[in-house]
């Protein structure tokens, strides 16, 4: 029987005797190459550009810290593909025009504030929750006679502030800003619908796995639930909270990740975490409430606040890409520092990062976004050309 099945497989692959001879050999030795080929295709097909995530940070091996050294390394940086997965938009229809010729209406202009959520959030039931004027009254410059910041002017005002500070430091940001348009904080980016539960749960799924694997897990997870019960395109917290862990694990989740996601769902279902709370809470309150949830570390929450909630004054010291970009911004030879080693703080110390970023308040999120990109711009060459 074994011989018959093997002959059948070989004959199906080929029509000629020569090809059958080759297939006999391939059947014995091609297992590993085919496996690698499938993996490359899955990675290539994965779209990790949603919501303009930062460029890929090269994988870094964990550095061992001697006991009692007193030096606390930054947390391991998850794959940047996690950011794209984390911040996928809800399927709820856009609340603004697509920009097509038949639909020319631009996104609605509304108030914006660096220390509040500027994204349009979607509740588990599919209701859109936009930032309200009352959210920003405490910091409204209009009360003092100044112009009010809006979703239309926010990015321009933030860039102008960065350039003003940069002019007193290195003068390197202008070409970076010119070459990289930050859609995240643009009027179109601010108008995108974000489902907080979906974003946070997706971030947990993406921890410590490749982007392709995370995307596969997410699709299988969504398929566990009937579409008619998922108004935002993602299972709501009450359904996830009531689903057995064994069923959740069939999507490819580990036991611990299944527990984390179910625990997060319970927080939303019981009202311990609400969409309104994420919309109106201060940066400090949102950070405190979310890092208290099992499975959500500081880096994950910072990325969610920055790219999901669109808060402008978030800064993460736990990302090697940001650290490397800041070192380059300050004129350090990043290549030499990398070769020299030195653990997680090889490019710049935590204190140096915090002190430098502090100068760019209240737009540290945007400063961080440009630090991810500064190495991709030949700043010196651009400056030389501008001076000619």
Buried (B, 14 or more C-beta within 10 A) or exposed (E): EEEEEEEEEBEEEBEEEEBBEBBBEBEEEEEEEEEEEEEEEBBEEBEBEBBBBBEEBEEBEEEEEEEEEEEEBBBBBBBBBBBBBBBBBBBBEBBBBEEEEEEEEEBBEBBBBBBBBBBBBBBBEBEBBBBEEEBBEEEBEEEEEEEBBBBBBBBEBBBEBBEEBBEEEEEBBBBBBEEBEBBBBBBBBBBBBBBBBBBBBBBBBBBEBBBBBBBBBBEBBBEBBEEEEBBBBBBBBBBBBEBEEEEBBEBBBEEEBBBBBBBBBBBBBEEEBBBEBBBBBEBEEBBEBBBEBEBBBBBBBBBBBBBBBBBBBBBBBBBBBBBBBBBBBBEBEBEEBBEEEEBBBBBBEBEBBEEBBEEBBBBBBBBBBBBBBBBEBEBEEBEEEEEE
